[in-house]
Amino acid sequence: MASDVLAAPLELKQTELLKEVQLDYSPAFTRLVDDTVSAIKDAISKIPGDLQVTANEAAGFVRDLGADKVEFKFKQPKSIEIGGSYSIRCIAKPNVNVDLLIRLPKECFHEKDYLNYRYHAKRCLYLCIIKKYLKTSPLLHRFAWSTLQNEARKPILVVYPASGLAQIPGFSVRIIPTATSLFNIAKLNVTRNNIRALQKDFVKGAVLGWKELGEASILLKVWASQRSSIYCHDCLSGYLISIIISYLATDSGRNRINNSMNAMQIFRVTLDFIANSKLWENGLSFCSQGESKIPKEEMKERKQHLQTFPVVICDSSGYFNLAFRMTKTGFSELRDEAALTLGCIEKCRGGGFEEIFLTKVDFPAKYDYCIRLNLKGNSSVYASGYCLNDECWRLYEEKVHSLVSQGLSDRVKFIRVTWRNWTSECCIEDGFSSLSTEPLLVGITINSLDTALRVVDVGPHAENKEEVAVFRKFWGEKSELRRFKDGTIAESTVWECKQWERHLIIKRIIEYVLSRHLSLSKENVTVIADQLDFSLTRGSEDPISCSGSLLEAYEVLAKHLRSLDDIPLRVSSVQPLDAAFRFTSVFPPEPHPLIKDKGGVVRLQKPTSTCIQPLEVMIQLEGSGNWPMDDVATEKTKSAFLLKIGESLQSNWGVTCIATEDNVDMLLSGYAFRLKILHERGLSLVKGQIGGNQVKRVSSIDKKLFLHSQHSSMINGLQGRYPVYGQVVRLAKRWAASHLFSACLAGEAVELLVAYLFLKPWPFHAPSSRITGFLRFLRLLSEFDWRVYPLIVDINNDLTPDDEKEINESFLSSGKAYEENPHHINSALFLATTYDRFSEAWTASSPSSVELRRLVAYASSSASLINKLILQHQNDSHGWECLFRTPLNNYDAVILLHGDRLAYPQHLLFPSEMSEGRRVAQGNASKDFHPYLVPRDMKTNLDDLKKKLMVDFDPLRCYIIDLESEFPNLFKLWYDSFGGDAIGLTWDRSSSKKRARDDGDCNESTIDMLRAVGEAGKGFVRSVHLLKAPKAC
């Protein structure tokens, strides 16, 4: 099955997608539509002629419009007919609705009803009367209000039938009033008001009967509906999609689409036209039937449109712009999305089908920074009145866009402002006052990080008085006159911050600008930037700020090692391996005050840790033919070399050396460096000189060092290309550990997963903020089809098509091995890289299929929560914290630890508590171990203090090792290696059944075992809780 899917061509996937989203115009559905439309027509026909209609039918609407003289006598509509996508058989599921076009009678209007919004008021009142009579029909169940393209002045009535079809939930009929020839056309030109005329006959003639064109229209709708920033009121709609492809399929568009094309080719031609055509600059026009050229009068009208609208698609009359609602920013987003999609087709696996049609490109995942403005009850929004030719909501969008654009200038690439202020709960009869409940959203895509996060903005030179005045007016007290290094004297704004806080500069600029110019309080401006910083900070500081001192200490060590000349083989190269060196460590170590290069008085300003995290550094020695061939002897020889290196460093530069049976650590400049030697047989792996059976001769330790070396080099290079990469990795690692996945998802695997987001970002641009990158990581985990595809991470574009074919074959064979033997130890997550094509380095045996399912479920839940937190209009710090709070009731048993006996208690986010289950054991904290130096320790001298330091001591890791050795194959352990105080246990099914056979009382034996588990961690375990006994009990 997997091989079939891997080989499935784009055409096959397209066919399957169309089957899924194309509506089956079955007799049952056609009957449902006909019955619903007939019920509507019957109800309307019962409305008495000459019924007097007054403003009382929708008093709030008429009041807020400011309309007068709106009374009229009801007349039956001139026509009622079906239009929209149903009429051309291009409806795309899941949103199945039928547009019912009701042509308003001329008798209900006066010749000057184009003034003072009388037309809009009468249009709404006409619908209100229809709604009143529709309620009497037993065939109609529910009624709701919506709007035409989110324009509050043009409500439409949504009708739901009493009966429906199970396969088409939520079916509705949208009643849309239309009007033709009500007023003199000269009164309705672009400088005045406009009434939309639907070009349904033209579209119907172009699309109906042309199967491929209809399918392409559905594909375009599916594509657009996945992209919320373009499928909205000020950009693209299903109607405009039909208009554009109809234009391209006729003489007006020079027949760019022809009968020889299939649906996917039409899809590509349409996107290419949207993204790259220069015709948009002069506007698009439909020629009247039988004409090949556009008349001069129509050209004049089109020029007037271009002066008024950013995007113009003129109908055949030339008087109406079909794209009148499309904004400049909306069109820019549309072109960018079209260009990105064309890139997906060219560069992604399988033509980018999943990225184009199945990946959701919504506000939270698309933009680097999202801003939410709560404008509920803000009277300044409505100061200009609810209804001008441009609604106050649209004017406010433009105002916010202008301010943010001016404030951020060249820091940003795109700014998208949208206010979807209509909800299904709104009641149009009550007016517009309830339409401010939805927040206004701003999405920002930034330029390069160096530009976007600069500290100083340079304004106009001091001699340019007019420009200086404008600059000072905009920035107020933030503006200051500065002299720069090159002698320039200019106005400027300075956003002082610590290095690790630079990602907050954009937030601070936005808050300042909107507060100054819109009088918005900080409570009503939510910039998504630092909401997750709490998970990475230690106190009030991010430990990443110590990276500079760490790199300096490493350079000193590397210099010392290379200059050693009193060891048998000189050090030829030095390479850092620890994640802290590549900025992906969740908590990179801070310099320890007791590890000083020179003597002197030590003043401990804050609690000082007794545990020191070692940092692995790999060294390579000169070649020699005297190395032993036996692996054990080789490792002993390495240890001898390391001891000799330690002695030399100590005698030459006073570096403290700590040797154990397995490791040699060097204490230098506040840090502990753990040296590892890559043997020259392992070195030949690096140079690619051996392969096949000879690889087996390389010791497992050297293989591991080689893999770490290759991985570290590649990730270092990636971090240099994408500075925000490391921060995204840190959040991803912290999240995985906080949900107790430390045992099944290696840190290096997380780094590769995040790397994939930057190397293959489609259908997005590469992320440039930590929260956006983190959200995409969660979606990758939850949405990637791990059963069907391997995840290939090619950081330097080294893999050839043959390499990828080999990787796919290896993936398929691993899947077959698991199907043949489910008990075979095999990871369910296949991560292939240049240095590890068969996913043996970081995911050889984990996560298992059970672990991966849990990972996917947690990632999906967390991604949904982030979406909600970004889009909802309230500030909720607890909600963000919930992303790192794991539900302990999902385990069979839980061990709670003493948080103050963890190696690094300051890393603990939230102390765990258990209110469920049965507590079977509890214990007090040990007094033998303290993670900090206690006051009595301060009375001793410096040398004695140093003896209390423990390199690489972690009581949690020691406890896990003890449990796994003492209770093998009885349960699975879930824990947080970064500072969690809870361990989850899930029962091993096979061992549960065996225990049930061996022990008469399974429950009692389970409790006894858990008590033994608690006893094994005496002094470290706070309590043990049983939530679910093994199923065999």
N, C-alpha and C positions, 0 to 999 in steps of 0.2 A: 504493500500500500504506500509506504513512504517513498519508494523509488518511483512509483507512478506519479506521485505529487511533485517530486523533484523534477521529473522530466516533463511535467505538464506545460505545454506551450501557452503563451499569452492568450491565444484565441480560445483555448479550452477554458481557461479561467474566466475569460470575458463572458463566454456562453453560460457558465455556471452562475456568474454574478447576475446576468440578465434574467435567468430563471428565478433567481431569488428576489429581485427587486421589481421586475416587470409585472404589471398587474394582469391577472388572467380575466379577460373580459368574458367570463362564463355567463351562461343564461341566468344563473342565480344572482350574480352581481348586477347584471344588466337589469334584471327585474327589480332588485333592491333600489337601484338608481331611479328607474322609471316610476316605481311606487312612491318613492320619497318626493320626487319632483311633481308627480301628479297630486299628492296630498298638499304640497305647497300651492300649486296652481288653484286647486279647489278652494283652499282657505282664502286665497287672495280674491278669487271670483265672488266670494260671499261678502266682501266689504262693500257697504252701500255706496252707490254713486252719490256725488255731491256731499259726502260726509265732511263736516267742518273740522278742519285740523288746526289746532292752536299750539302755541309755544308750551303749554302745560304738559304736552306729551313728553317733552325732554327739556324741562325748564332750566336745569343746570347747564346743559349743552348750549342752549340758545343764549343764556346769560354770559357764559364765558366767551362765546364767540363775539358778543357785542352786536349781534344781528338785530335788525328791526324789520317790521312789516313782513312777518314770516307766515301769517295765516293764509290758508288756501283750502280749496275744496278738493277732496280726494277724487282722483280719476283712475280708472283701471290702467295698468301699464300698457304701452303700445305693443310690447312683445316680451315674452319670457322664453329664453332659449339657453341651452347648455353651451358653455364656452370653455376656455382654458385647456389644460392638458388632456382632460377626458375626451374632448371633441376631436383631438388629433391622436388619441391613444398613446400618450406619452407620460402617463402618471408613473412616478417612481415611489415605491413603498419605502418606508412604512407610513408616511403621511398621505393617506388616501382621502382626498376631498374633491368634490365636483363644484365648479364655478357655475352658478346660475345667474345669468345676466338679465337684469330687469331694466328695460328701457323706459325711462321716466317720461310721462306724457307732457307735452308742451303746455297743455291747458293749466297745469299746476304752477306755472311760472309766469312772471311778468318780464317785459323786455329789459328792465333795469335790475333784475335780480342778480346780475353779476356784481352789483355793488354791495358793500358792507356784509359780505359773507351770507347773504340771504340764500343763495343757491345751496351752500353747505348746510345751512339750518333746515331748509325744506327737504333736502336729500335725507337728512337724519330723521326728521319727523315722519317722512314717508315710510322709512324702515320701521319706525316705532309702531305705526298703525298696523303694518304687516305683521310684526311680531305679536301684537295683541290678538290678532285673529288666528295666527298660526297656533297659538296656545290652545285653541278650542279643538284642534285636530287630535284624535286619539293615536294617529300614526306617527306623531312627532313627539319626541321625548324631552329633549333639553335644548336650551337656547343660550348662546353666548355672543358677546360682542368681540369683534376684532377690528383691525384697521387695514386700509390699503397701503402697503409699504410703510407701515408704522406712522402714517400721517393721521393724527388724531381728528382732523377736520373731516376725514373721509371714512366713517365707520362702515363696516360690513357686518351682516348678521349671519352667524354660524348656527346651522340647524342640525340636530342629531336625531335620526329616526328612532322610533320605539323598538324596532326589531333590527337585527343586523346579522352579519356573517361572522362566525368564529374566526375564520382565517383572515378577516379584514377588520381588526378591532379599531375603534375610534373613527369609523367612517362618518363623514359629515358633508353637508351641502353649504357652500358659502354664497349667500345672496348678495350680489354686487350691483348696485344701481349704476346705470350708464345713461348717457344723454348725448344726443346729436342734434344739431341745428336748433338749439334752444335760443342762442344769442347770436348777434352779429359777430362774425369771426374776427373782425378788426378790433373788437373790444376784448378779445381773448389772446392777443399776441404776447410775446415773451415779456413785454414790459408791464403786463397786467396779470390778471389771474389766469389759470389754466384749468381746463377740464379734460381728463384723460379720455381719449377715444381708443378703444381696443381695436387693433388691426387683426382681429381673429380670422377674417376671411382670407387675408393674405397669407398668414402663417399656416392656416389649414390647407390652403392650396399648395403650399410648398412642401409640407411635411406628410400629409395624409397620403397613404399609398406607397410611400418610399420607405421601405422597411429599415434599411441601413441608416437613413437619416433620423428616423424615430428612435432607433437603438442608440445612436450617438447622442441624441438629446437626453436620453435617460442616463447614459454614462456621464455626461456633463453635469446632470443634476446630482447624481451620486457623488461625484468629485467635489462639487461646490458645497453640498450639504455637510460634508466632512470638515469644511473650513468655515467656521462661524464668523470669521472676520470679513469674509467677502460675500457670504450668502445672507445678506441682511438688507435693511431698508435703504441704505445709502450706497449700495454697490450692486450686486448681482441678484437676480431672481429667476425663477423658472420661466417667466414670460420673456425676460431679456435674453435668456439662453436660446429660446425658440426664435426670437427676432434675429439674433446674430447668425445662427446657422442658416436661417432662411435667407438672410442677406448674402451669405457666402455661396448659397446654392442657386442664386438667380443672376440675371444679367447685371443687376445693381452691384453685386460683389464680384463681377467678372467670372462667375461660375467656378470659383476656386474649389468648390465641392462638386463632384460629378458622380454619375451613376456607377462608374467602375470602382468606386472606393467602398471598402468595408467600414463598419462602424468605428473601429479603432483608428483607421486612417483619417476618417472625418473628425474624430476626437482630437487627433494630433494637429490637423490643419487648423481647426478652430482655436486651439490653445496657441499655436504659433502666430496666428493672426492677432489674437488678443495681446500676446507678449511683445511682438516685434513689428507689427505693421505701422507704417508712418501715416496711414490714412486717418488715424484717430486725430491727428493734429488739425485736420480740416473738417472733421466731422464726417459721419456716414449719412448717405441719403438713399432712399428707395426711389427708383424711377417709376413713374406711372406706367400702367400697362400700355405697351406699344411704343413707348418712348425709349430712346437709347441715350439721350442727353438730358441733363437737368435744366429746366427753363431758367432764364435769367432772374425772374421774379423770385423763384424758389431759392436760387443761389444767394440773393440778397437777404432773404429770410434766414437762410442758414448762417450767414455771417453775423446776423443779429443774435442768433442762438449762441454762437461761439463766444460772443462778448458777454453773454449772460451765464452760460453753463460751462463747466469744465469738460463735460463729455456730451457729445451731440450725436444722436441717431434720429434723423428726421424721417417722419412717415412720408408717404407718397404725396400728401398735400403740401408738405414743406412747412406747415404751420405748427406742427406739434413735435416736440422733442421727446422721444420715447424713453430716453435716459435722463429725464429731468431731475430725478431724485439722486443720481449718482454724484458723489463728491470727488474732488481731486484726490484726496487721500485714499478714498475707497477704490478709485480706479488704479492708483499706484500700487495698492496692495494686490488688486486683481492681476495686474501685469506681472508682479513679482511672483505670485503663486503660480501663474501660468508658466513662467520661465523655470521655476523650481521643478514643476511637474515634468517639463520637457527634459530637464536634467535627470530626473528619476528614470524616465524611460530609457535614456542613454546609458546610465551608469549603474543602475540597481539590478540585482539578481532577478531574472525572469521578467525583464521589462518594467520592473518597479510596480507590479500590480498591487501588492499589499500596501506599499507606501502611498500609492495614488488613490486607491478606492477603499481601503480598509482601515487606514490610520486616521485617527481623529486629530485634526489640526485646530484646536480651540485656543481661546485667549490665554489660559494659564500656561499651556505648553509651548505656544508659539513665540511669545514675547519674553525678552530678557527681564523687563521690569513691568509689572502690572500695578496700576494705581486705581484705587476705588474711591470715588467721591460720594459721600452721603449728602444729598441735597434735599432731603425731606424737610418740608416746611421752610425752605430757604426762599424768602420773598424776593430777593434780588434776581432770582432766575426769571420771575414772571413780571419784572418791572416794565418790560416792553409790551406786556399784554400777551394773552395766550395765542392769539392768532394774527400774525402779520402774514405777508406773502411768504416770509420765512418764519416758521414757527419758533417760539422762544426756546424750545428745546434744541432745535438745530442751531440757533444763534449761539446758545451757550456752548454747544459742542465746538463751534468755530472759535469762540473766545478762549476756551481751555486749550485748544490745539495751538492757537497763536501764542499764548503765554508760555506753554511748555516748550514750544519750538524756539521761541526767542531765548528762553532761559537756558536751554541745553545746547543750542546752536549746533556746531559740528560734532558734538558728542554722540549724536544719534543718527541712525540711518532712516528709520521709519517711526512715525508717531501716528497712532490710530486712536481716535476718540469716538466712542459710540455710546448712545444712551437709548437702550431699548426700554422705553418707559410705558409700554403697554403690556398688561398682564391679562390673563384669561378671566381674572376675578373682577376686572374693571367694569363698572356699569356706566355706559355712555350717557344715560339719562341724567346722571348726577353731575355731569360736567367733567372738567379736566383736573380738578384739585387733587384727585387721588393718583395722578400719573407720576408724581415725584417719588413714589415709594421705592422704585428700582434705582440702584446706584448707577452713576455714570462711570464708565470704565475707560481707562487710558492704557494702551499697550505701547511699549517702547522697545524697538530693536536698536541696539547701540552699534556704533562703529568700533574700531579697534579699541581694546581695553586701555592702551596707553593714552589714547585721545579722550575716551569717555571718562576715565578716572583721574584726569590731571587735577592738580590742586589749585592752579592759578589760571584764571581766564583773563587774557589781556584785551583791554578795550581800546577805544580811540586814543590817539596821541593828544597831549595836552593842548596843542595849538589848534586842534579842530573843535572850536567852541560849540558849534551846533551839535555835532555828534556826541560831545562830552555831556551836553545838557540832556540829550535823549537817554544816554547811558545812565546818568545819575538818576533821572526820573524813573527809569525802570528798576534799578537796583537799590535805590534809596541809600540807607546807611551802610549797606554792604559794599558800596563803591568806595574805592580809595585810590589816591594818586600814589604811584610807586615808581621808583627808579630801578631799572633792570640792569643786569650785568653788562649789557652792550651799550649802556648809556641812555637808552630810551626812557622817556618819562611818559607814562600813559596811565589812564584809568584802568582799574582791574578789580576783580573780585577774588578773594582767597578763601578756600575751604579747608582750613587746617584740620588735620586728623592724623592719627597714628597710621603706620603702614598697613596694619591688618584691618583697619577700618575704612580703607579707601573705597570699598564697594558701597559705602553709605553716602558717598559724595552726591550721587544723582538723587538719592532720597532727600538729602538736605536741601539741594537746589530746588526741587519740586515743592517741598513743604514751604520754603521761604517765598517762592514766587507766588504760589496760590494763596498763601496767607496775606501777602502784601497787596495783591491786586484783586482778589476775590473775597477777602475778609473771611476765609475759611479757617476754622480752628484745626489744630492738629488731630483732634478727635474725629473730625469729619474727612480727613485726608489719610488714607491708608496706602502706603507705598510698600509693596511686597519686596523686601530686601534683606532685612535682618531678623526675621521672625524665628529662624532656626539657629541663630548664632549661639543661643544658650546651650545647645548640645555640644559645642566645640570649645567653649571658654572654660578657663580654670580660674574661678573667681570672676574678676572683671576684665581679665586679659585673655587673649587667645594665645596659647603657647606657641603658635606658628611664628609669633614675633621674635622668638629666640633662635629662629633658623639661621640668622646671620652669624651669631656667635658659634653655632654648631658647625657651620661650614668653615669658619675661620679655624676652629679647633681641628677639624679634619685636615685642612691644608697644612697646619703645623705638623700633625702626625705623619702625613704623606711625605712631607719634606724630610722629616727625621728618618723615615723608613728608607727612602731612596738614597740617603747619604750614609747609611750604615756600611762600613767597610771591614768590620771585624767578625763577620759571619761567613761560613763556608761558601754560600751562594748569595750573591747580591739580589736585592729586591728589584725586579724589572718593571713591575707595574703595581699600582694600588687602585682599587675601585670600591667605592662605597656601595653597600647592598641594602641597607636598611631603608624602610619606607620614609623615614624622617628626612633622608638626603634628597628624596625626589618630591617632597612636600605633600605626601599622601598619607602620612601617619596621623591618626586621629588626635593623639596627644604626643607630639614630639617632645623629648625630654628637655627640661630647663637645666641650665648649668647648676651643678650642685655646689653649694658654698664651701663644702669641706674638701672638695677636690680642687686644690689650688696648685699652680705650677711652682709658686714660690712661697716661702714661709711668711708668717705675719699673723696679726690678730684677726680672728674670725668673728664677725658679728652676725648673729642669726636674727634677721629682721622678722621672720615669719616661721610658722611650723616647718621643720626640716624633715624631709622624708628619709627613712632608713633604707628604703629600697631604691635601687638604681637600675634603670633600664639599659641593657647593653646595646650597642649599635654595631652591627656586623660590617666588617671591612674585609674585602678579599684581596690577597696579595699573590703575586706570581713571582717565582724565583728564576734565576738563570737556568738554562738547560744543563742537564748532567746525565751521564750514563750510569751513575752509581746508585740510583734509586733502587730499592728492593722491589721485586715483582709481586710479593705477597701483599694483599690489601691491609691486613692487620699491621704488618711491619711498616708499610708505607705510612699509615696513620701515626704510628709511634714515632717515625722519623719526622713527620710534620710537627708533632708535639715538641720534639727536641729542638727543632728549628725555632719554633715559637718561643720556647723558654730562653733560647740563646738571644733571640731578638729582644725579648723582654729585659734580659740582663743588660744588654747593650744600651737600650733606651734608658734604663734606670741609671746606669753608670755615666752615660754621656749627658743626659738632660734631666735627670731626676724624676723620670716618669715612673709612677707606681705600677708594678706588675702584680696581678693576682692570678695564680695558676690553680686549676683544678684538674681532675682526671680527664675531663672532656674538653675544657676550654682554657684559653689564656686571654685575660682582659687587661687592657692598658687604661689607666686613669690619667686623663690629661685635660687640662683647661676646663674642668667642670663636668666632663663626660667620661663614660666608660666605653671604650672601643674594643670589640671582640674580633680578634684577627683570625682569619681562615686562609689556608693555603690551597690554591688550586694546583694539583699535581700536573706535570707536563703531559701525562696521558689524557687528563681532562682538558688540557690546553689544546690538544690536537682536535678536540670536539669544536672548540671555538674557531679554529682555523679550517674546519671542514675537511680534515685530511683522512678521517676514518669513517667507516660506515658498516652497515650489515652486521655480521657476527662479531666484528671487532669492537663494536660499541659495548657489547656485553662485558668486555674485559676492563672497561672503565668502572671504577668503584662507584657505588651508589652515592657516596658522599661527594665525589667529584662531579657526578652527573647533576646532583642537586645544586652544587655551587655553580656549575655551568649554566643551568637554567635560571638561577637567581641572577647571575651576571648578565645574561642576555635580556632577561626581563627588565632589570634595573636600567640598562643602557637605553632600551627602547622607550620606557616610560619617561625617563629623563628627557629624551628628545621630544616626546609628545608634550610634556609639561612646558618646555620652552616655546612650543608653537601655540599652545592654548593655556595661558596663565591661570584661567579659572578652573582648569581640569582638576588640580589637586584639591580644591575646596569641595568640588562635587564628590570626589572620591571619599573625602573625609566624612561628609554627610552620609554617603551610602554605606560606608563601613560602620558608622555609629548606629545607623538605623538597623542594619542586619544584626549587629551584636545586641542591641537593646531588645530585639525580639528573640534573643537566645539562639541565633543561628551561627555562632562562632565556630561550632564544631563541624558544620557542614558546608560553609562557604568561606574559602580561604581569602585572605586579604588581596592576594595577587589576582584571584579570579574577579573580585570586585573591580580592581583596577582595569582589567581587560574589558569587563562589561561597560564600564564608563568610557573607556577609550573608544569603543565601538560607536558611542553616541556622537563623538567628535569626528571620527573618521568617516562614518556613514550617517550623517545627520538627517538625510532625507526622510520625510518631505519638509524638513525644517532647515534653517541655517544652523550652524554649530552654536550651541548655547554659550552665552557670555555672562551668565549670572548663576550663582550657586543653587538657588531654589528652582529655577527652570531646569537646570541640568539634573538636579535630584529628582524632580517630577518625571523627567524623561527616563531616568534610570528605573524608576518604579514601573513605568509603563512598559519598558523593554522587558523587564522581568515577568510581568503579568501577561503581556500580549504576544511575545515571540512564541512561535510554535516550536517548542523544544523537541517534540516527538518527530517532527518532519524535517527540520533543517539543523545543520551545525552552525554555530556562530563563528565566523571567520574574522579574526582581527589582524589585519595586515597593516601594521603601523608605518612601514617604510615602502609600501607597494612593491614588495619583493616576490610575492607569490605569482607564479605563472598560471595560465589556464590548466596546464597539466597538474600543477600542484593542487589546485582547487578540486580537480577531478579526483585526485588521490585522496584528498581529505573527505570528499563526499562518499567515496567508496568505503573508507575506513569507518565513517559514521554509520553507513548502512549495515556494515558487517557487525558493528557493535550492537546495533538494534536487533539484528537477527539472533545474535548470541544471547541477548536477554530474553527474547521471545522463546527460544528453545530451552533456556534454563533461567527462570525468574529469580532463583536463589543465587545466581552468579553475581558476584560483586561488580557492579557496573554503575557509573554515574549517569544520571538522566540529563546532565547538562554537558554538552560537547562544545568545548572552547578550543579552537584551533588557532595557532599563531605560526609565524615563520620558524621559530625555534622549537615549536611543539605541535607538530601537525596532527598528532593522534590523540590530543587531549589527555596526556599522561602526567603533566606537571602539576596542575592545581585542581583538576576535577577528575582524577582517575577513578576514585571510588565514591565520591560524594560531590554534590548532593544526590541521594538516592531518589527514586521516583516519589516515595512518600514525603521526603524532605522537600523536594522541589514543588510538590503540590501545595505544601504548607507555605513555602516561600512565595509562590504565585498568588495564593489567597491573601496573604498579608500585604503583598505589594499592591494588589488590586484595591484592597480596602484603604490603604494609605494614600494611593493616588487619588481615589475618590474624595477622601477627606481634604487633601490639599486643594483640589478643584473647588470644593465647597468653601473652604476658608478664604480662597482668593476672590471668589465671586460674591459671597454673601456680604450684606451691608452691616456688619458689626465687627468690632474688634474683640477677639477672643484668644487670649494667650493660652488659656487652658486647652483650647482646640489644637493649637500647634504642639503643645506638650504631649497630647494624646498620640501623636505620631511616633513617640518614643516610649510610650507606656504599653507594655505587652499584657494581654489578658492571661493571668496565671491559671484561670479555670479551664484552659484548653489542654491541660496536662493531667496525667493520671495521678501524679504525686508531685509535691513541691518541697524543695529544701530551701529554707530561708537562712541566710548567713548573717553574721554580725558585720554590719557595714563598716564599723570602726576597726575591723581587723583585716580588711582588704589591703592589698599592697598599696593601692592609691585611693584612699577613701574620697578624695576630692573629685574623682571622676564619676562617682555615683550620682546619677541624675535624680532619681526619685526612690526613697526607701520603700521597699516592698512590704505589703501587709496581706495577710490571708484571712478572709472572713468566712470562707467556705471550706468544706471538707472536715476531716477528723485529725486533730493534732495528736500524733503518736509519739513524739519525742521533742524535747527542748533542752537547751543547755546554756550555760553562762559563758561569757567571753573569756578567753585565755588571758592570763597576765604575763605570759612568757614572751609574747610578741606584740610590739607596738609599731605601727607604720610610721610614726613620727618620733623624733627624739623627745623624751620627756624632760621636765625641768631638772630632775636630779642628774640627768646625763650632762647637763651644762657645767657641772662642777668639776668634771674631769678635764684633762688636757686634750690637745688637738689629736695626738696620736691615738689615744684611747677612744676618742669620738669616732675616728676613722674606722676603728675595728668594729664598730657597731653597724657599719654600712654593709648591706647585702646586695651583691650584684645579681640580677636576674632571679631574685626570689619572689615567687608569687604563690601565696598559700592556696588560691583558687586552683591554679594549674596542678599543684601537688595533690590537692584533694581529688580532682578529677582523675588523675593518674591512678591514685589509690582505689577509687571506686571501680574503675574499669578493670583493674587487676583482681580485686577481691570479689567482684560480682559480674563475671564475664557473661555476656549474652542473656542477661536477665532483663535489662532495660536500656533504653536509649537516653543519653544525657543531653540536655539543651542548656546552654549557659551563655553568659555575656563576658567575653574576655577583656572588655574595656572598663570594667568597674561595676558590674551588676551584682546585686546581693541575693539573687534568686537562681535556683537551678531547677529546671523542669525535668520530670521523668515520664517517659511513656513506655508501657510494657512491651516487651518482645513477645509476639504471639506464640511462637513455637515453644519458648521457655515457659510461658504461662500454662500451656496445656500439659507440658511435662511435669511442672510443679503440682498441678492439680491431680495428676495420676500418683505422684510420689507421696503427697501429703493429704491426709484425710481432710483436715480443715484448712482450706486454701486461704481463707480470710486471715486466720490467725498467723499462718506462715508468712503472709504478705506483710502484716504488721510487724512481726518479729524481724523480718528482713529490713524493713524501713528503720526500725530502731537500731539495727546493726549499722545501717548507712549513717545514721546520726552519730553513733558512737565512733565511727571511723573518722569523723570530723570534729571530735570533741574539742571544745574551746573555740571552734570556728563556726560551728553550726548553731544557729539560733533556735530553729524548730523544724520539724518534719511533718508534713501534712499529707494525708491520704484522701484523694478526691474520688478516684474510681478504682475499684478492685479489678484485677485481671478478669477478662470475660470468662475464663475457665472456672472462676469461683462462683 
